[in-house]
Amino acid sequence: MSSRVGILALQGGVAEHQRSLNSLGVEPVLVRRREHLEDLSALILPGGESTTICKLLDLGGLLVPLGNLIRSGLPTYGTCAGMILLAKDVLNTRPDARGFATLDITVQRNAFGRQADSFECVLDFEGESLPAVFIRAPRVVSCGDNVRVLAQVPEDEKIPPSHRGAMVAVEQDNLLATSFHPEVTASTYIHRYFLKKAGISVASEVIAH
Ligand code: GLN
């Protein structure tokens, strides 16, 4: 059976992830309703507005079944708002916001400031230099022993001191999360990293980052 890679498509940066996957020869399933959850091999939770996505998940009856799938081991990659949806604890959110609460991290929403404070840098992601774009991004303020930190904002003098060292990419078991948006860059490194983690082979490993 071929692999079905889903992108949660209720709100946010769906088309950008779709383009990244397409460039790796993967045609994703856009997950909008319960029936789209069937036989998923992996799932991307895109960036957007986490409180809105939570509300739409709840209204559409997806919050519980999708949460069950994620907890039962579905490889899941959360970008920005997607990271917030996966986190066990969220600071600076609405009291009624509910996510999947599976990734053992505390995240602070909008931790680097407002939209105008969005920034870019080059990150060391496990030895790989990657372009990273932060848009009203969260930062991981603490994480459990079972969580591996894969990238931090560099100690670069062009970056505001308060941002430096922030944990911005983590993984735990079947879960991967980044504060930043690889899907808006030309690099498919993180998508390939995720698909490999999910046991999905892509058309070519030689496509340039
Ligand atoms: N600030 C947004 C939130 O809290 C996340 C922004 C993003 O996904 N680019 O949901």
Boltz pocket constraint, residues with backbone or C-beta under 6 A from the ligand:
constraints:
  - pocket:
      binder: B
      contacts: [[A, 46], [A, 47], [A, 48], [A, 49], [A, 50], [A, 51], [A, 79], [A, 80], [A, 81], [A, 82], [A, 84], [A, 109], [A, 110], [A, 135], [A, 136], [A, 137], [A, 138], [A, 179]]
      max_distance: 6.0
